[in-house]
Amino acid sequence: MENQVKVTVISPAAQEKAKLRVAAYARVSSDSADQLNSYLAQVDYYTRHIGENPDWELADVYADEGISGLSTRKRDEFNRMMADCRAGKIDRVLVKSVSRFARNAQDTLYFMRELLRLGVTIHFEKENVDTGKLTSEQTAAIYAAFAQMESTAHSGNMRASVRMRMEKGIFTPSSMPYGYRLNGLEPEIVPEEAQVVRQIFGLALRGQGHTEITKWLNESGVERGHGWERWHCSMVSYILSNRFYTGDSDWHKTCATDTLPIRQVKNRGQKPKYYVEDDHPGIISREAFQRAQEQIAARKGQFYRGSAPSDSVYAGHIFCGCCGCACRRKVTRDVVYWVCNRRDDSKDLCPIPQIPEATLTAAVLRLHNKLLLHGAGILQPLLEQLREVRERELRSNSRLSDIDKEIAHISGQNLALSRLKSKGCIDSALALSQADGLSRKLRDLRRLRRKLLETAGGDEQIRATEAMLDYLEAARWQDEADPEWFGSLVDRITVASAEEVTFQLPNGLELAERLV
């Protein structure tokens, strides 16, 4: 008889399903009074919203304070949220709309893809787009493009508002030139600085040049003010060319481009300009200003050999590869050249000959159009490498890590306080008072964190690379060197020889180009 085997079936223990860790990201009002209420309102909303789903738990609420969505670079809370996602603390992110996440299509897609690689999904509530669904990224790309258009339109509205104030003669610049300060919305003369301005114009009228005036100011111990220790020729030149000192205002000398990335360029007639007489108290007379301009022009005609000073797109950008001197523009027999300053003094001082401007322009245009075709394939991998290196540096920075932990701790306290308030466990006035103190601590910590990031460096190269990619994304084939795009791609031109130049791009990358 076979032995009977007794089998006891043990039912599996009921395992508690792991909850999805859900975070929320928002941008709140920049107004200090509204900011606290807005932040608490956001926390209350997302606490209730996430709490209603039994499969979710609130990871944190990240709220940047009134910072533009055009770029993610200065959004500390956004960057902290990304760091927490990379650390595996978040499974899902809720955002009110695509425009709250970012108003730049490239940034939106870049961070969406990174979060998807990390296994973190995003739900854009307004558009009802969920990146966890296979077809959502394409939809989000469309919304991101609309968000970018919305941002561009908003910037256009702001610029239109400024132009309307200029047309009505009620525009007030946000900062005043040396010699003035703002008293409310009215320019007011600073007596001691105004005296220096009069002395500068007096010296110019007696025939002294910018270099001589600058030397006199520094040797006389005249205070520059505004955090500057010394006077420079550029400041003297700015004062002597600024009609503001006559009591008249000349507005819209520079203007913003209409497309992203938005850049300030010299207004060469592409936008209207505005001239307002007797707009504010003057420091010098119009007659003295005009005589000073005539005196300066006469000196330029006397001392600039072979060429008049130029507002050429290349001015200040071309240097000699042999001796490192700046190159100057000169005209010989109606042909424009760029030549090393030492070479121009004597051929024995530098072996590199003068280069025709037309030859340089041809090389610049070849560079532009090559980057238009192949730049993204070079710059995008470089940008990803720079971001990875930057992220490793930040993770290894113990001070930043401590600050991030403190920010997370205080944010947790703020979150707990909001939960107590929403449940009626604490008086609203007391909650606001305590939350105000926590918010002040958060602002101080974020300010300290921003200073540490600026001190650490590295961000400038990333920002420059991003700006170049932004330009190339919307650029078209060029057949002339234009200041509106030249500065976006070229920082410095080094003439290596009669046959070759080296272009240094704004992010430090160097590319050689033949002169043919």
C-alpha positions in Angstrom: 0.0 0.0 0.0 1.5 3.3 -1.1 2.1 5.9 1.5 -0.2 8.8 1.1 1.5 12.2 1.0 -0.2 15.0 2.7 0.1 18.2 0.9 -1.0 21.4 2.6 -1.6 24.4 0.3 -0.3 27.6 1.8 -2.1 30.6 0.2 0.3 33.4 -0.8 0.4 36.3 1.7 -1.4 39.3 0.5 1.3 41.7 -0.5 0.8 45.4 -0.3 1.1 47.0 -3.7 3.9 49.6 -3.9 2.5 53.0 -4.3 3.5 55.2 -7.2 5.7 58.1 -6.0 4.1 61.1 -7.7 5.6 64.7 -7.7 4.2 67.9 -9.0 6.0 70.8 -10.7 4.7 74.3 -10.9 5.9 77.9 -11.4 4.3 80.4 -9.1 3.9 84.2 -9.0 7.0 86.3 -8.6 5.1 88.8 -6.3 6.3 88.2 -2.8 2.9 88.6 -1.3 1.1 86.3 -3.8 4.0 83.8 -4.0 3.4 82.2 -0.6 -0.3 81.9 -1.1 0.3 80.5 -4.6 2.8 78.0 -3.3 0.4 76.8 -0.5 -2.5 76.6 -3.0 -0.4 74.4 -5.3 0.6 72.2 -2.4 -3.0 72.0 -1.2 -4.3 71.1 -4.7 -1.7 68.4 -5.4 -1.9 67.0 -1.8 -5.7 66.5 -2.3 -5.4 65.4 -5.9 -2.7 62.8 -5.3 -4.3 61.7 -2.0 -7.5 60.8 -3.8 -5.7 58.1 -5.7 -5.1 55.1 -3.4 -2.2 53.9 -5.6 -0.2 57.2 -5.3 1.8 58.9 -2.6 3.1 62.5 -2.8 6.8 62.7 -3.3 7.2 66.5 -3.3 5.9 69.7 -4.9 8.5 71.7 -6.8 7.7 75.3 -7.4 9.9 77.9 -9.0 9.3 81.5 -8.1 8.2 83.6 -11.1 11.1 82.6 -13.3 10.6 82.7 -17.1 10.0 79.3 -18.7 12.1 80.2 -21.8 15.0 78.3 -20.3 15.5 75.8 -17.5 18.9 77.1 -16.5 17.8 79.4 -13.6 14.9 77.2 -12.4 16.4 75.8 -9.2 13.3 73.7 -8.2 13.1 72.2 -11.7 16.7 71.2 -11.5 16.2 69.8 -8.0 13.2 67.7 -9.3 15.4 66.4 -12.2 18.1 65.4 -9.6 15.5 63.6 -7.5 14.3 61.7 -10.6 17.8 60.7 -11.4 18.2 59.5 -7.8 15.2 57.2 -8.2 12.9 59.1 -5.8 10.1 59.9 -8.3 8.0 57.6 -10.5 5.6 60.2 -12.1 5.5 64.0 -12.5 2.3 66.0 -12.8 2.5 69.4 -14.6 -0.4 71.8 -15.1 0.5 72.4 -18.8 3.4 72.1 -21.3 4.0 75.8 -21.0 4.6 75.4 -17.2 7.1 72.7 -17.8 9.1 74.7 -20.4 8.4 77.2 -23.2 11.2 75.9 -25.4 10.4 72.9 -27.5 14.0 71.6 -27.5 14.2 71.7 -23.7 10.8 70.1 -23.4 11.7 67.1 -25.5 15.2 66.8 -24.1 13.9 66.4 -20.5 10.9 64.3 -21.5 13.2 61.8 -23.1 15.6 61.8 -20.2 12.7 61.2 -17.7 11.4 58.4 -19.9 14.9 56.8 -19.9 14.8 57.0 -16.1 11.3 55.3 -16.1 9.6 58.5 -15.0 6.4 59.5 -16.8 4.9 63.0 -17.1 1.2 64.0 -17.2 0.4 67.4 -18.7 -3.0 68.0 -17.2 -4.3 70.8 -19.5 -3.4 69.0 -22.7 -4.2 65.6 -21.2 -0.9 64.2 -22.6 0.8 61.3 -20.8 4.3 60.5 -21.9 3.8 56.9 -20.5 1.8 56.2 -23.7 3.7 55.3 -26.8 2.2 58.0 -29.0 2.3 60.8 -26.5 5.8 62.2 -27.3 4.7 63.3 -30.8 1.7 65.0 -29.3 3.8 66.7 -26.6 6.2 67.9 -29.3 3.3 69.7 -31.0 2.2 71.2 -27.7 5.7 72.2 -26.9 6.0 74.0 -30.2 2.7 75.9 -29.4 4.1 76.7 -26.0 7.2 78.2 -27.6 5.0 80.2 -30.0 3.0 81.4 -26.9 6.2 82.5 -25.2 7.4 84.3 -28.3 4.0 86.0 -28.6 4.1 87.0 -24.9 7.6 88.5 -25.4 6.3 90.3 -28.5 3.4 91.8 -26.4 5.8 93.0 -23.8 8.0 94.7 -26.4 4.9 96.2 -28.0 4.0 97.6 -24.6 7.4 99.2 -24.3 7.2 100.7 -27.8 3.8 102.2 -27.0 5.2 103.9 -23.9 8.1 105.2 -26.1 5.6 106.6 -28.7 3.7 108.4 -25.9 7.0 109.7 -24.4 6.4 108.1 -21.0 9.0 105.4 -21.2 11.5 105.1 -18.3 14.6 103.0 -18.7 15.2 100.4 -16.0 18.7 101.8 -15.3 20.3 105.2 -15.6 23.7 106.2 -17.1 26.5 107.5 -14.9 25.5 110.9 -13.6 21.9 110.0 -13.0 19.7 107.9 -10.7 16.1 107.1 -10.6 13.8 108.9 -8.2 10.7 106.8 -8.5 10.2 106.9 -12.2 12.0 110.2 -12.9 15.7 110.6 -13.8 17.5 112.7 -11.2 21.0 114.2 -11.5 23.7 113.0 -9.1 25.7 116.2 -8.5 29.1 114.8 -7.9 28.9 112.4 -10.9 27.4 115.2 -13.1 30.5 117.3 -12.3 32.7 114.4 -13.6 30.6 114.2 -16.8 31.1 118.0 -17.4 34.9 117.5 -16.9 35.0 114.7 -19.4 33.2 116.8 -22.0 35.5 119.7 -21.2 38.6 117.7 -21.8 37.2 116.3 -25.1 36.4 119.9 -26.3 40.1 120.8 -25.5 41.2 118.1 -27.9 42.0 115.3 -25.6 41.3 111.7 -26.7 39.6 108.9 -24.9 42.9 107.3 -23.7 44.2 110.6 -22.3 40.9 111.3 -20.5 40.8 107.8 -19.0 44.4 108.2 -17.8 43.5 111.5 -16.2 40.5 110.1 -14.4 42.4 107.2 -13.0 45.4 109.3 -11.9 43.2 111.9 -10.3 41.5 109.3 -8.3 38.0 110.1 -9.6 35.6 107.5 -8.3 33.9 105.4 -11.0 31.1 104.2 -8.7 28.6 101.4 -9.3 31.2 98.7 -8.2 33.9 99.7 -10.7 37.4 100.4 -9.4 38.9 102.0 -12.5 37.8 104.0 -15.5 38.1 102.4 -19.0 38.2 104.0 -22.5 34.9 102.2 -23.3 33.1 104.1 -20.5 34.5 107.4 -21.5 33.5 106.7 -25.1 30.0 105.8 -23.9 29.6 109.1 -22.0 30.8 111.2 -24.8 28.4 109.6 -27.3 25.3 109.5 -25.1 22.8 112.2 -25.9 21.0 111.5 -22.6 23.3 114.1 -21.0 21.7 116.8 -23.1 18.3 116.2 -21.5 17.1 114.4 -24.6 16.3 110.7 -24.9 17.2 108.5 -27.8 15.2 105.2 -27.4 15.3 101.9 -29.2 19.0 102.1 -30.3 19.0 98.3 -29.8 16.1 95.9 -30.3 15.3 92.3 -29.6 15.0 89.7 -32.4 11.5 88.3 -33.0 12.4 84.7 -32.8 14.0 82.4 -30.3 16.7 82.5 -29.1 15.9 86.2 -28.4 19.0 88.4 -28.7 19.6 92.2 -28.5 21.0 93.6 -31.7 21.8 97.0 -32.9 18.8 98.7 -34.4 19.9 99.5 -38.0 16.4 100.6 -39.1 14.6 97.3 -38.8 12.5 98.8 -36.0 11.4 102.4 -35.4 13.5 104.6 -33.1 12.2 107.4 -30.8 13.8 110.8 -30.0 12.3 112.9 -27.2 13.5 116.4 -26.5 13.7 117.9 -23.0 12.7 114.5 -21.5 14.7 115.1 -18.2 17.2 117.5 -16.7 20.4 117.9 -18.8 24.0 117.9 -17.6 25.5 119.6 -20.6 24.1 121.7 -23.5 23.2 120.3 -26.9 25.8 122.7 -28.4 28.6 121.4 -26.2 27.6 117.8 -27.1 27.6 118.6 -30.8 31.0 120.3 -30.6 32.4 117.3 -28.8 31.2 115.0 -31.6 32.9 117.2 -34.2 36.1 117.2 -32.1 36.0 113.4 -31.8 35.4 113.0 -35.5 38.3 115.3 -36.3 40.6 113.3 -34.1 39.5 110.1 -35.8 40.2 111.5 -39.2 43.6 112.6 -38.0 44.8 109.5 -36.2 43.2 106.5 -38.1 45.6 105.8 -40.9 44.1 104.5 -44.1 40.7 103.8 -42.7 37.9 105.4 -40.7 36.7 103.6 -37.6 34.2 100.9 -38.6 31.1 99.4 -37.2 32.0 96.2 -39.1 30.6 93.0 -37.9 34.2 91.8 -37.4 35.3 94.7 -35.2 36.9 93.4 -32.0 36.7 89.8 -33.1 39.9 89.3 -35.3 43.3 88.6 -33.8 46.7 87.8 -35.1 47.8 84.1 -34.5 51.5 85.0 -34.4 51.7 87.8 -31.9 48.2 87.8 -30.4 47.5 91.5 -31.2 44.1 92.7 -32.3 43.7 93.2 -36.0 42.5 96.6 -37.4 40.5 97.4 -40.5 42.1 99.5 -43.1 41.3 100.6 -46.7 44.0 100.7 -49.4 43.0 101.7 -52.9 39.3 101.1 -52.1 40.0 97.5 -50.9 39.2 96.7 -47.3 41.8 94.7 -45.4 42.3 93.4 -41.8 45.9 93.6 -40.6 47.7 92.9 -37.3 48.4 96.2 -35.4 52.1 95.3 -35.1 52.4 94.4 -38.8 50.8 97.7 -39.7 53.5 99.5 -37.7 56.3 97.6 -39.3 56.4 94.4 -41.5 59.4 93.3 -39.5 57.3 93.0 -36.3 54.9 90.3 -37.6 55.1 87.9 -40.6 51.3 87.5 -41.1 50.2 89.6 -44.0 47.0 91.7 -44.2 43.9 89.7 -45.3 41.2 91.1 -47.6 37.9 91.4 -45.8 36.1 89.7 -48.8 38.3 86.6 -48.2 37.5 86.6 -44.5 33.8 86.9 -45.3 33.9 84.0 -47.7 35.5 81.8 -44.9 32.9 83.0 -42.4 30.0 82.1 -44.7 31.5 78.7 -45.4 31.7 78.1 -41.6 28.1 79.2 -41.1 26.7 77.0 -43.9 28.8 74.0 -42.8 27.4 74.4 -39.3 23.9 74.7 -40.7 24.3 71.3 -42.4 26.4 69.4 -39.8 26.4 71.5 -36.6 23.7 69.7 -34.8 25.5 66.4 -35.3 28.6 67.9 -33.6 27.0 70.1 -31.0 24.2 67.9 -29.7 26.6 65.0 -28.6 28.9 67.7 -27.1 26.0 69.2 -25.2 25.0 65.8 -23.8 28.6 65.2 -22.7 28.9 68.6 -21.1 25.6 68.0 -19.2 26.8 64.6 -18.0 30.2 66.1 -16.8 28.3 68.9 -15.1 26.0 66.5 -13.4 28.9 64.4 -12.1 30.6 67.6 -10.8 27.5 68.7 -9.0 26.9 65.3 -7.4 30.5 65.3 -6.1 30.1 68.8 -4.6 29.5 68.1 -0.8 28.3 71.7 -0.1 25.7 71.6 -2.9 24.6 68.2 -1.7 24.1 69.5 1.9 22.2 72.5 0.6 20.0 70.2 -1.6 19.3 68.1 1.5 18.4 71.1 3.6 16.1 72.4 0.8 14.4 69.0 0.6 14.0 69.0 4.4 12.5 72.5 4.6 10.2 71.7 1.6 9.1 68.6 3.5 8.3 70.8 6.5 6.4 73.2 4.2 4.5 70.2 2.8 3.6 68.9 6.3 2.5 72.3 7.4 0.2 72.6 4.3 -1.3 69.2 5.0 -2.0 70.2 8.6 -3.6 73.4 7.4 -5.8 71.6 4.8 -7.0 69.2 7.5 -7.9 72.1 9.9 -5.3 71.0 12.5 -3.6 74.3 12.6 -4.8 77.9 12.4 -4.5 79.5 9.0 -2.8 82.6 10.3 -0.3 80.6 12.2 0.3 78.4 9.2 1.0 81.4 7.0 3.4 82.9 9.6 5.4 79.7 9.9 5.3 79.1 6.1 6.6 82.6 5.6 9.7 81.8 7.7 10.3 78.5 5.9 9.9 80.3 2.5 12.6 82.9 3.6 14.9 80.0 4.5 14.2 78.4 1.1 15.0 81.6 -0.8 18.3 82.1 1.1 19.3 78.5 0.4 18.4 78.8 -3.3 20.4 82.0 -3.5 23.4 80.4 -1.9 23.0 77.4 -4.2 22.9 79.6 -7.3 26.1 81.4 -6.1 27.9 78.1 -5.7 26.8 77.0 -9.1 28.1 80.3 -10.6 31.4 79.9 -8.8 31.8 76.3 -9.9 31.6 77.4 -13.5 30.9 75.1 -16.5 27.4 76.3 -17.1 28.5 79.0 -19.5 29.8 76.4 -22.0 26.5 74.5 -21.7 24.4 77.7 -22.2 26.5 78.8 -25.2 26.1 75.4 -26.8 22.3 75.4 -26.2 22.1 78.9 -27.7 24.0 77.8 -30.8 21.7 74.8 -31.3 18.7 77.1 -30.9 20.0 79.4 -33.6 20.9 76.6 -36.0 17.4 75.0 -35.5 15.8 78.1 -37.0 18.6 79.3 -39.3 18.8 79.4 -43.1 21.5 79.5 -45.7 23.4 82.8 -45.6 25.2 84.8 -48.3 26.4 87.7 -46.3 27.9 88.3 -42.9 25.3 89.8 -40.7 25.6 90.9 -37.0 22.3 89.3 -36.2 23.7 85.8 -36.7 27.5 86.4 -36.6 27.6 86.7 -32.8 25.5 83.5 -32.4 28.2 81.4 -34.0 31.6 83.2 -33.8 33.3 84.6 -30.8 36.8 85.1 -32.1 38.7 84.8 -35.4 42.4 84.1 -35.3 44.5 84.6 -38.5 46.9 81.7 -38.3 48.6 82.4 -41.7 47.9 83.8 -45.1 46.1 80.5 -45.9 44.1 79.7 -42.8 42.0 81.1 -40.0 40.7 79.5 -36.8 37.2 80.3 -35.6 36.5 80.1 -31.9 32.7 79.4 -31.3 30.9 80.9 -28.3 31.2 77.6 -26.4 35.0 77.5 -26.8 35.1 75.0 -29.7 37.7 75.8 -32.3 37.3 75.1 -36.1 39.9 75.8 -38.8 38.9 77.1 -42.2 41.1 77.6 -45.3 41.3 81.0 -46.9 40.8 80.4 -50.6 
